Amino acid sequence: MSIVIRRAGLQTTIQSAPRRGQRHLGVPLCGPADPLSMALANRLLGNPSSAPALEVTLSGLELEFAEDCSFAVAGAPCDVGLNNKPVNIYKSQRARAGDQLHVGPALKAVRSYVAIGGGLVGDEFLGSAATYLPAAFGGFEGRALRDNDCVEALQPDADPVGLQTPPKFRPQFSNAWALRACAQRNFVDLTEDDQVALFNTNFSVSARSDRMGIQLLGRTFDLPSAGYLDSDPIFPGCVQCPADGVPYLLSVDAQTTGGYAQLAQVGRVDRHVIGQLRAGNHLRFLLRTPEEAAADLAEKHDYWREWLPDIASVI
Protein backbone atom coordinates (compact mmCIF):
# COMPACT_ATOMS: atom_id res chain seq x y z
CA MET A 1 0.00 0.00 0.00
CA SER A 2 1.54 3.28 -1.14
CA ILE A 3 1.23 6.89 0.01
CA VAL A 4 2.72 9.78 -1.97
CA ILE A 5 3.99 12.80 -0.05
CA ARG A 6 2.85 15.80 -2.09
CA ARG A 7 4.09 18.47 0.33
CA ALA A 8 6.39 17.28 3.08
CA GLY A 9 6.39 20.44 5.20
CA LEU A 10 9.10 21.66 7.56
CA GLN A 11 10.12 18.28 8.99
CA THR A 12 8.06 15.14 8.54
CA THR A 13 9.67 11.87 9.55
CA ILE A 14 8.70 8.27 10.12
CA GLN A 15 8.84 7.50 13.84
CA SER A 16 8.26 4.26 15.70
CA ALA A 17 9.34 2.53 18.92
CA PRO A 18 12.32 4.11 20.74
CA ARG A 19 15.70 2.37 20.68
CA ARG A 20 15.82 1.40 24.32
CA GLY A 21 18.90 -0.23 25.78
CA GLN A 22 21.33 1.10 23.17
CA ARG A 23 22.79 4.10 24.99
CA HIS A 24 25.97 2.20 25.90
CA LEU A 25 26.58 2.07 22.13
CA GLY A 26 26.09 5.82 21.82
CA VAL A 27 22.65 5.44 20.23
CA PRO A 28 20.01 7.84 21.60
CA LEU A 29 16.45 6.91 22.50
CA CYS A 30 14.95 8.33 19.28
CA GLY A 31 11.29 7.50 18.60
CA PRO A 32 8.36 9.94 18.62
CA ALA A 33 8.96 13.26 20.36
CA ASP A 34 5.43 12.89 21.80
CA PRO A 35 4.88 9.13 22.19
CA LEU A 36 1.46 9.57 23.80
CA SER A 37 0.02 11.38 20.77
CA MET A 38 1.46 8.80 18.37
CA ALA A 39 -0.02 5.99 20.47
CA LEU A 40 -3.42 7.71 20.38
CA ALA A 41 -3.32 7.92 16.58
CA ASN A 42 -2.37 4.24 16.28
CA ARG A 43 -5.01 3.18 18.82
CA LEU A 44 -7.77 4.47 16.53
CA LEU A 45 -6.66 2.05 13.80
CA GLY A 46 -6.02 -1.05 15.88
CA ASN A 47 -2.25 -0.69 15.38
CA PRO A 48 0.31 -1.32 18.12
CA SER A 49 1.05 1.91 19.99
CA SER A 50 4.54 2.09 18.52
CA ALA A 51 3.62 1.20 14.92
CA PRO A 52 5.53 3.47 12.51
CA ALA A 53 3.65 6.69 11.79
CA LEU A 54 4.35 10.15 10.40
CA GLU A 55 5.54 12.84 12.81
CA VAL A 56 4.56 16.21 11.31
CA THR A 57 6.34 19.30 12.66
CA LEU A 58 4.71 22.74 12.79
CA SER A 59 4.00 23.50 9.14
CA GLY A 60 1.73 20.66 8.10
CA LEU A 61 1.68 18.04 5.37
CA GLU A 62 -0.11 17.05 2.16
CA LEU A 63 -0.23 13.50 0.88
CA GLU A 64 -2.12 11.34 -1.61
CA PHE A 65 -3.35 7.81 -1.00
CA ALA A 66 -2.47 5.52 -3.91
CA GLU A 67 -4.76 2.81 -2.52
CA ASP A 68 -7.77 2.53 -0.22
CA CYS A 69 -6.78 2.70 3.44
CA SER A 70 -7.73 4.08 6.83
CA PHE A 71 -5.94 6.85 8.72
CA ALA A 72 -6.09 8.89 11.90
CA VAL A 73 -4.51 12.14 13.12
CA ALA A 74 -3.67 13.02 16.73
CA GLY A 75 -1.41 15.41 18.60
CA ALA A 76 -1.07 19.16 18.10
CA PRO A 77 -4.38 20.85 17.21
CA CYS A 78 -4.58 21.47 13.45
CA ASP A 79 -7.07 21.70 10.60
CA VAL A 80 -7.34 18.46 8.64
CA GLY A 81 -9.08 18.02 5.29
CA LEU A 82 -9.70 15.08 2.99
CA ASN A 83 -10.28 16.27 -0.58
CA ASN A 84 -10.82 19.78 0.82
CA LYS A 85 -13.55 18.61 3.19
CA PRO A 86 -12.88 19.00 6.94
CA VAL A 87 -12.39 15.83 8.96
CA ASN A 88 -11.94 15.40 12.68
CA ILE A 89 -8.71 14.57 14.41
CA TYR A 90 -8.90 11.83 17.06
CA LYS A 91 -11.20 9.84 14.77
CA SER A 92 -10.32 7.05 12.34
CA GLN A 93 -11.27 7.83 8.74
CA ARG A 94 -11.45 5.97 5.44
CA ALA A 95 -9.64 7.18 2.34
CA ARG A 96 -10.01 5.94 -1.23
CA ALA A 97 -7.32 5.64 -3.88
CA GLY A 98 -6.57 9.11 -5.21
CA ASP A 99 -7.84 10.94 -2.12
CA GLN A 100 -5.67 13.77 -0.86
CA LEU A 101 -5.11 14.51 2.82
CA HIS A 102 -4.17 17.96 4.06
CA VAL A 103 -2.82 18.36 7.59
CA GLY A 104 -2.62 22.05 8.41
CA PRO A 105 -0.03 23.87 10.50
CA ALA A 106 -0.06 23.25 14.25
CA LEU A 107 -2.33 25.81 15.88
CA LYS A 108 -0.78 25.09 19.27
CA ALA A 109 2.14 22.92 20.31
CA VAL A 110 4.45 21.48 17.63
CA ARG A 111 3.84 17.94 16.41
CA SER A 112 0.92 16.05 14.88
CA TYR A 113 0.92 12.33 14.12
CA VAL A 114 -0.62 10.66 11.08
CA ALA A 115 -1.11 6.92 11.50
CA ILE A 116 -2.12 4.56 8.70
CA GLY A 117 -4.04 1.32 9.18
CA GLY A 118 -1.46 -1.47 9.41
CA GLY A 119 1.38 0.97 10.13
CA LEU A 120 4.01 2.40 7.80
CA VAL A 121 7.08 0.56 6.56
CA GLY A 122 10.39 2.08 7.66
CA ASP A 123 14.07 1.19 7.48
CA GLU A 124 14.87 -0.73 10.67
CA PHE A 125 18.08 -0.18 12.60
CA LEU A 126 18.77 -1.77 15.99
CA GLY A 127 15.20 -3.00 16.27
CA SER A 128 13.38 0.23 15.41
CA ALA A 129 12.23 2.09 12.32
CA ALA A 130 12.45 5.47 14.09
CA THR A 131 14.27 8.17 12.14
CA TYR A 132 17.40 9.58 13.78
CA LEU A 133 18.34 12.56 11.65
CA PRO A 134 21.83 13.39 13.06
CA ALA A 135 23.19 9.96 12.10
CA ALA A 136 20.86 9.42 9.10
CA PHE A 137 19.43 6.02 9.99
CA GLY A 138 15.96 4.54 10.34
CA GLY A 139 12.69 5.76 8.87
CA PHE A 140 12.94 6.76 5.21
CA GLU A 141 16.60 6.63 4.18
CA GLY A 142 17.46 8.18 7.54
CA ARG A 143 16.10 11.57 6.53
CA ALA A 144 13.08 13.84 6.67
CA LEU A 145 10.55 13.21 3.92
CA ARG A 146 10.63 15.33 0.78
CA ASP A 147 8.01 16.31 -1.75
CA ASN A 148 7.02 13.36 -3.99
CA ASP A 149 8.54 10.68 -1.76
CA CYS A 150 6.52 7.47 -1.76
CA VAL A 151 6.13 5.61 1.54
CA GLU A 152 4.67 2.16 2.05
CA ALA A 153 2.20 0.81 4.58
CA LEU A 154 1.33 -2.71 5.66
CA GLN A 155 -2.09 -4.27 5.24
CA PRO A 156 -4.09 -3.82 8.46
CA ASP A 157 -5.38 -6.68 10.59
CA ALA A 158 -8.44 -4.60 11.48
CA ASP A 159 -10.19 -1.55 10.04
CA PRO A 160 -12.10 0.22 12.85
CA VAL A 161 -13.26 3.24 10.81
CA GLY A 162 -15.20 5.80 12.83
CA LEU A 163 -13.57 4.98 16.17
CA GLN A 164 -13.09 8.13 18.24
CA THR A 165 -10.85 8.94 21.17
CA PRO A 166 -13.07 9.62 24.21
CA PRO A 167 -12.90 13.32 25.19
CA LYS A 168 -11.24 12.57 28.53
CA PHE A 169 -8.35 10.92 26.69
CA ARG A 170 -7.65 13.83 24.34
CA PRO A 171 -4.60 15.73 25.61
CA GLN A 172 -5.01 19.44 26.25
CA PHE A 173 -2.41 21.66 24.60
CA SER A 174 -1.45 25.04 25.95
CA ASN A 175 0.96 27.96 25.65
CA ALA A 176 2.06 27.45 29.27
CA TRP A 177 3.29 24.19 30.76
CA ALA A 178 4.39 22.75 34.10
CA LEU A 179 6.70 19.72 34.14
CA ARG A 180 7.39 17.64 37.23
CA ALA A 181 11.12 17.25 37.80
CA CYS A 182 13.65 16.00 40.36
CA ALA A 183 16.87 17.73 41.33
CA GLN A 184 19.85 16.24 39.50
CA ARG A 185 23.45 15.63 40.55
CA ASN A 186 24.76 19.19 40.05
CA PHE A 187 21.79 20.93 41.66
CA VAL A 188 23.78 21.08 44.88
CA ASP A 189 26.48 23.12 43.12
CA LEU A 190 24.05 26.00 42.59
CA THR A 191 23.78 28.91 44.99
CA GLU A 192 20.71 28.92 47.23
CA ASP A 193 19.17 31.66 45.11
CA ASP A 194 19.70 29.64 41.92
CA GLN A 195 18.30 26.48 43.51
CA VAL A 196 15.12 28.36 44.36
CA ALA A 197 15.03 30.04 40.96
CA LEU A 198 15.25 26.78 39.02
CA PHE A 199 11.84 25.77 40.33
CA ASN A 200 10.33 29.25 40.48
CA THR A 201 11.29 30.81 37.15
CA ASN A 202 8.75 31.19 34.38
CA PHE A 203 11.03 30.10 31.53
CA SER A 204 10.37 30.95 27.91
CA VAL A 205 10.99 28.36 25.19
CA SER A 206 13.59 29.66 22.75
CA ALA A 207 13.47 29.28 18.97
CA ARG A 208 16.64 27.20 19.41
CA SER A 209 14.60 24.02 19.73
CA ASP A 210 14.65 20.68 17.98
CA ARG A 211 14.39 16.97 18.73
CA MET A 212 17.75 17.07 20.53
CA GLY A 213 17.05 19.87 22.98
CA ILE A 214 15.28 23.11 23.82
CA GLN A 215 16.96 26.28 25.04
CA LEU A 216 15.19 27.92 27.99
CA LEU A 217 15.28 31.68 28.50
CA GLY A 218 14.49 33.69 31.60
CA ARG A 219 17.31 32.87 34.02
CA THR A 220 21.00 32.09 33.82
CA PHE A 221 22.80 30.03 36.43
CA ASP A 222 26.26 30.44 37.97
CA LEU A 223 28.25 27.24 38.15
CA PRO A 224 31.57 26.78 40.00
CA SER A 225 32.71 24.45 37.22
CA ALA A 226 32.11 27.20 34.63
CA GLY A 227 29.83 24.64 33.00
CA TYR A 228 32.50 22.04 32.19
CA LEU A 229 32.65 18.67 33.96
CA ASP A 230 33.78 15.16 33.20
CA SER A 231 31.35 13.46 30.85
CA ASP A 232 28.54 11.49 32.47
CA PRO A 233 25.58 9.52 31.14
CA ILE A 234 22.69 11.77 30.20
CA PHE A 235 19.05 11.12 29.32
CA PRO A 236 16.08 12.83 27.69
CA GLY A 237 14.37 15.14 30.15
CA CYS A 238 17.64 16.38 31.67
CA VAL A 239 17.97 20.10 32.31
CA GLN A 240 21.58 20.67 31.33
CA CYS A 241 23.51 23.92 31.77
CA PRO A 242 26.57 24.84 29.66
CA ALA A 243 29.20 27.45 30.48
CA ASP A 244 27.08 30.47 29.54
CA GLY A 245 24.54 29.53 32.23
CA VAL A 246 21.58 29.27 29.84
CA PRO A 247 19.82 25.92 30.48
CA TYR A 248 18.71 23.38 27.90
CA LEU A 249 16.00 20.76 28.26
CA LEU A 250 17.04 17.61 26.41
CA SER A 251 14.59 15.72 24.20
CA VAL A 252 14.36 12.27 22.57
CA ASP A 253 17.34 12.64 20.23
CA ALA A 254 19.65 13.95 22.96
CA GLN A 255 23.22 12.71 23.16
CA THR A 256 24.07 9.80 25.47
CA THR A 257 26.86 11.50 27.46
CA GLY A 258 27.64 15.08 28.36
CA GLY A 259 30.06 17.24 30.34
CA TYR A 260 27.72 20.08 31.24
CA ALA A 261 26.10 20.44 34.65
CA GLN A 262 22.92 18.42 35.13
CA LEU A 263 20.52 20.49 37.23
CA ALA A 264 17.22 18.60 37.05
CA GLN A 265 15.53 15.62 35.43
CA VAL A 266 11.96 15.76 34.14
CA GLY A 267 10.10 12.66 35.32
CA ARG A 268 8.75 10.05 32.92
CA VAL A 269 5.27 11.22 33.87
CA ASP A 270 5.70 14.44 31.85
CA ARG A 271 8.53 13.64 29.46
CA HIS A 272 6.18 13.15 26.51
CA VAL A 273 5.20 16.84 26.80
CA ILE A 274 8.72 17.99 25.85
CA GLY A 275 8.06 17.18 22.20
CA GLN A 276 5.20 19.69 22.14
CA LEU A 277 7.01 22.71 23.63
CA ARG A 278 6.82 25.53 21.12
CA ALA A 279 8.97 28.66 20.77
CA GLY A 280 7.44 31.38 22.92
CA ASN A 281 5.68 28.94 25.27
CA HIS A 282 6.14 29.41 29.01
CA LEU A 283 7.48 26.61 31.20
CA ARG A 284 7.92 26.00 34.91
CA PHE A 285 9.43 23.03 36.69
CA LEU A 286 7.61 21.50 39.66
CA LEU A 287 9.97 20.00 42.24
CA ARG A 288 9.37 16.34 43.09
CA THR A 289 11.31 13.79 45.07
CA PRO A 290 12.06 10.55 43.20
CA GLU A 291 9.38 8.81 45.27
CA GLU A 292 6.81 11.47 44.42
CA ALA A 293 7.72 11.29 40.73
CA ALA A 294 7.26 7.50 40.74
CA ALA A 295 3.87 7.86 42.44
CA ASP A 296 2.81 10.50 39.88
CA LEU A 297 3.78 8.16 37.04
CA ALA A 298 1.84 5.24 38.55
CA GLU A 299 -1.23 7.47 38.90
CA LYS A 300 -0.96 8.59 35.29
CA HIS A 301 -0.62 5.00 34.09
CA ASP A 302 -3.74 4.06 36.07
CA TYR A 303 -5.68 6.87 34.37
CA TRP A 304 -4.65 6.04 30.80
CA ARG A 305 -4.76 2.24 31.03
CA GLU A 306 -8.50 2.17 30.27
CA TRP A 307 -7.88 3.49 26.74
CA LEU A 308 -4.22 2.51 26.22
CA PRO A 309 -3.67 -0.81 28.02
CA ASP A 310 0.06 -0.72 27.20
CA ILE A 311 0.53 2.83 28.50
CA ALA A 312 3.54 1.76 30.63
CA SER A 313 5.46 1.08 27.40
CA VAL A 314 4.40 4.42 25.91
CA ILE A 315 5.35 6.90 28.65
C-alpha positions as CSV (number, residue, x, y, z in Angstrom):
1,M,0.0,0.0,0.0
2,S,1.5,3.3,-1.1
3,I,1.2,6.9,0.0
4,V,2.7,9.8,-2.0
5,I,4.0,12.8,-0.1
6,R,2.8,15.8,-2.1
7,R,4.1,18.5,0.3
8,A,6.4,17.3,3.1
9,G,6.4,20.4,5.2
10,L,9.1,21.7,7.6
11,Q,10.1,18.3,9.0
12,T,8.1,15.1,8.5
13,T,9.7,11.9,9.6
14,I,8.7,8.3,10.1
15,Q,8.8,7.5,13.8
16,S,8.3,4.3,15.7
17,A,9.3,2.5,18.9
18,P,12.3,4.1,20.7
19,R,15.7,2.4,20.7
20,R,15.8,1.4,24.3
21,G,18.9,-0.2,25.8
22,Q,21.3,1.1,23.2
23,R,22.8,4.1,25.0
24,H,26.0,2.2,25.9
25,L,26.6,2.1,22.1
26,G,26.1,5.8,21.8
27,V,22.7,5.4,20.2
28,P,20.0,7.8,21.6
29,L,16.5,6.9,22.5
30,C,15.0,8.3,19.3
31,G,11.3,7.5,18.6
32,P,8.4,9.9,18.6
33,A,9.0,13.3,20.4
34,D,5.4,12.9,21.8
35,P,4.9,9.1,22.2
36,L,1.5,9.6,23.8
37,S,0.0,11.4,20.8
38,M,1.5,8.8,18.4
39,A,0.0,6.0,20.5
40,L,-3.4,7.7,20.4
41,A,-3.3,7.9,16.6
42,N,-2.4,4.2,16.3
43,R,-5.0,3.2,18.8
44,L,-7.8,4.5,16.5
45,L,-6.7,2.0,13.8
46,G,-6.0,-1.0,15.9
47,N,-2.2,-0.7,15.4
48,P,0.3,-1.3,18.1
49,S,1.0,1.9,20.0
50,S,4.5,2.1,18.5
51,A,3.6,1.2,14.9
52,P,5.5,3.5,12.5
53,A,3.6,6.7,11.8
54,L,4.3,10.2,10.4
55,E,5.5,12.8,12.8
56,V,4.6,16.2,11.3
57,T,6.3,19.3,12.7
58,L,4.7,22.7,12.8
59,S,4.0,23.5,9.1
60,G,1.7,20.7,8.1
61,L,1.7,18.0,5.4
62,E,-0.1,17.1,2.2
63,L,-0.2,13.5,0.9
64,E,-2.1,11.3,-1.6
65,F,-3.3,7.8,-1.0
66,A,-2.5,5.5,-3.9
67,E,-4.8,2.8,-2.5
68,D,-7.8,2.5,-0.2
69,C,-6.8,2.7,3.4
70,S,-7.7,4.1,6.8
71,F,-5.9,6.9,8.7
72,A,-6.1,8.9,11.9
73,V,-4.5,12.1,13.1
74,A,-3.7,13.0,16.7
75,G,-1.4,15.4,18.6
76,A,-1.1,19.2,18.1
77,P,-4.4,20.8,17.2
78,C,-4.6,21.5,13.5
79,D,-7.1,21.7,10.6
80,V,-7.3,18.5,8.6
81,G,-9.1,18.0,5.3
82,L,-9.7,15.1,3.0
83,N,-10.3,16.3,-0.6
84,N,-10.8,19.8,0.8
85,K,-13.6,18.6,3.2
86,P,-12.9,19.0,6.9
87,V,-12.4,15.8,9.0
88,N,-11.9,15.4,12.7
89,I,-8.7,14.6,14.4
90,Y,-8.9,11.8,17.1
91,K,-11.2,9.8,14.8
92,S,-10.3,7.0,12.3
93,Q,-11.3,7.8,8.7
94,R,-11.5,6.0,5.4
95,A,-9.6,7.2,2.3
96,R,-10.0,5.9,-1.2
97,A,-7.3,5.6,-3.9
98,G,-6.6,9.1,-5.2
99,D,-7.8,10.9,-2.1
100,Q,-5.7,13.8,-0.9
101,L,-5.1,14.5,2.8
102,H,-4.2,18.0,4.1
103,V,-2.8,18.4,7.6
104,G,-2.6,22.0,8.4
105,P,0.0,23.9,10.5
106,A,-0.1,23.2,14.2
107,L,-2.3,25.8,15.9
108,K,-0.8,25.1,19.3
109,A,2.1,22.9,20.3
110,V,4.5,21.5,17.6
111,R,3.8,17.9,16.4
112,S,0.9,16.1,14.9
113,Y,0.9,12.3,14.1
114,V,-0.6,10.7,11.1
115,A,-1.1,6.9,11.5
116,I,-2.1,4.6,8.7
117,G,-4.0,1.3,9.2
118,G,-1.5,-1.5,9.4
119,G,1.4,1.0,10.1
120,L,4.0,2.4,7.8
121,V,7.1,0.6,6.6
122,G,10.4,2.1,7.7
123,D,14.1,1.2,7.5
124,E,14.9,-0.7,10.7
125,F,18.1,-0.2,12.6
126,L,18.8,-1.8,16.0
127,G,15.2,-3.0,16.3
128,S,13.4,0.2,15.4
129,A,12.2,2.1,12.3
130,A,12.4,5.5,14.1
131,T,14.3,8.2,12.1
132,Y,17.4,9.6,13.8
133,L,18.3,12.6,11.7
134,P,21.8,13.4,13.1
135,A,23.2,10.0,12.1
136,A,20.9,9.4,9.1
137,F,19.4,6.0,10.0
138,G,16.0,4.5,10.3
139,G,12.7,5.8,8.9
140,F,12.9,6.8,5.2
141,E,16.6,6.6,4.2
142,G,17.5,8.2,7.5
143,R,16.1,11.6,6.5
144,A,13.1,13.8,6.7
145,L,10.6,13.2,3.9
146,R,10.6,15.3,0.8
147,D,8.0,16.3,-1.7
148,N,7.0,13.4,-4.0
149,D,8.5,10.7,-1.8
150,C,6.5,7.5,-1.8
151,V,6.1,5.6,1.5
152,E,4.7,2.2,2.0
153,A,2.2,0.8,4.6
154,L,1.3,-2.7,5.7
155,Q,-2.1,-4.3,5.2
156,P,-4.1,-3.8,8.5
157,D,-5.4,-6.7,10.6
158,A,-8.4,-4.6,11.5
159,D,-10.2,-1.5,10.0
160,P,-12.1,0.2,12.8
161,V,-13.3,3.2,10.8
162,G,-15.2,5.8,12.8
163,L,-13.6,5.0,16.2
164,Q,-13.1,8.1,18.2
165,T,-10.8,8.9,21.2
166,P,-13.1,9.6,24.2
167,P,-12.9,13.3,25.2
168,K,-11.2,12.6,28.5
169,F,-8.3,10.9,26.7
170,R,-7.7,13.8,24.3
171,P,-4.6,15.7,25.6
172,Q,-5.0,19.4,26.2
173,F,-2.4,21.7,24.6
174,S,-1.4,25.0,25.9
175,N,1.0,28.0,25.6
176,A,2.1,27.5,29.3
177,W,3.3,24.2,30.8
178,A,4.4,22.8,34.1
179,L,6.7,19.7,34.1
180,R,7.4,17.6,37.2
181,A,11.1,17.3,37.8
182,C,13.6,16.0,40.4
183,A,16.9,17.7,41.3
184,Q,19.9,16.2,39.5
185,R,23.4,15.6,40.5
186,N,24.8,19.2,40.1
187,F,21.8,20.9,41.7
188,V,23.8,21.1,44.9
189,D,26.5,23.1,43.1
190,L,24.1,26.0,42.6
191,T,23.8,28.9,45.0
192,E,20.7,28.9,47.2
193,D,19.2,31.7,45.1
194,D,19.7,29.6,41.9
195,Q,18.3,26.5,43.5
196,V,15.1,28.4,44.4
197,A,15.0,30.0,41.0
198,L,15.3,26.8,39.0
199,F,11.8,25.8,40.3
200,N,10.3,29.3,40.5
201,T,11.3,30.8,37.2
202,N,8.8,31.2,34.4
203,F,11.0,30.1,31.5
204,S,10.4,30.9,27.9
205,V,11.0,28.4,25.2
206,S,13.6,29.7,22.7
207,A,13.5,29.3,19.0
208,R,16.6,27.2,19.4
209,S,14.6,24.0,19.7
210,D,14.6,20.7,18.0
211,R,14.4,17.0,18.7
212,M,17.8,17.1,20.5
213,G,17.1,19.9,23.0
214,I,15.3,23.1,23.8
215,Q,17.0,26.3,25.0
216,L,15.2,27.9,28.0
217,L,15.3,31.7,28.5
218,G,14.5,33.7,31.6
219,R,17.3,32.9,34.0
220,T,21.0,32.1,33.8
221,F,22.8,30.0,36.4
222,D,26.3,30.4,38.0
223,L,28.3,27.2,38.2
224,P,31.6,26.8,40.0
225,S,32.7,24.4,37.2
226,A,32.1,27.2,34.6
227,G,29.8,24.6,33.0
228,Y,32.5,22.0,32.2
229,L,32.6,18.7,34.0
230,D,33.8,15.2,33.2
231,S,31.4,13.5,30.8
232,D,28.5,11.5,32.5
233,P,25.6,9.5,31.1
234,I,22.7,11.8,30.2
235,F,19.1,11.1,29.3
236,P,16.1,12.8,27.7
237,G,14.4,15.1,30.1
238,C,17.6,16.4,31.7
239,V,18.0,20.1,32.3
240,Q,21.6,20.7,31.3
241,C,23.5,23.9,31.8
242,P,26.6,24.8,29.7
243,A,29.2,27.5,30.5
244,D,27.1,30.5,29.5
245,G,24.5,29.5,32.2
246,V,21.6,29.3,29.8
247,P,19.8,25.9,30.5
248,Y,18.7,23.4,27.9
249,L,16.0,20.8,28.3
250,L,17.0,17.6,26.4
251,S,14.6,15.7,24.2
252,V,14.4,12.3,22.6
253,D,17.3,12.6,20.2
254,A,19.6,14.0,23.0
255,Q,23.2,12.7,23.2
256,T,24.1,9.8,25.5
257,T,26.9,11.5,27.5
258,G,27.6,15.1,28.4
259,G,30.1,17.2,30.3
260,Y,27.7,20.1,31.2
261,A,26.1,20.4,34.7
262,Q,22.9,18.4,35.1
263,L,20.5,20.5,37.2
264,A,17.2,18.6,37.1
265,Q,15.5,15.6,35.4
266,V,12.0,15.8,34.1
267,G,10.1,12.7,35.3
268,R,8.8,10.1,32.9
269,V,5.3,11.2,33.9
270,D,5.7,14.4,31.9
271,R,8.5,13.6,29.5
272,H,6.2,13.2,26.5
273,V,5.2,16.8,26.8
274,I,8.7,18.0,25.9
275,G,8.1,17.2,22.2
276,Q,5.2,19.7,22.1
277,L,7.0,22.7,23.6
278,R,6.8,25.5,21.1
279,A,9.0,28.7,20.8
280,G,7.4,31.4,22.9
281,N,5.7,28.9,25.3
282,H,6.1,29.4,29.0
283,L,7.5,26.6,31.2
284,R,7.9,26.0,34.9
285,F,9.4,23.0,36.7
286,L,7.6,21.5,39.7
287,L,10.0,20.0,42.2
288,R,9.4,16.3,43.1
289,T,11.3,13.8,45.1
290,P,12.1,10.6,43.2
291,E,9.4,8.8,45.3
292,E,6.8,11.5,44.4
293,A,7.7,11.3,40.7
294,A,7.3,7.5,40.7
295,A,3.9,7.9,42.4
296,D,2.8,10.5,39.9
297,L,3.8,8.2,37.0
298,A,1.8,5.2,38.6
299,E,-1.2,7.5,38.9
300,K,-1.0,8.6,35.3
301,H,-0.6,5.0,34.1
302,D,-3.7,4.1,36.1
303,Y,-5.7,6.9,34.4
304,W,-4.7,6.0,30.8
305,R,-4.8,2.2,31.0
306,E,-8.5,2.2,30.3
307,W,-7.9,3.5,26.7
308,L,-4.2,2.5,26.2
309,P,-3.7,-0.8,28.0
310,D,0.1,-0.7,27.2
311,I,0.5,2.8,28.5
312,A,3.5,1.8,30.6
313,S,5.5,1.1,27.4
314,V,4.4,4.4,25.9
315,I,5.4,6.9,28.7
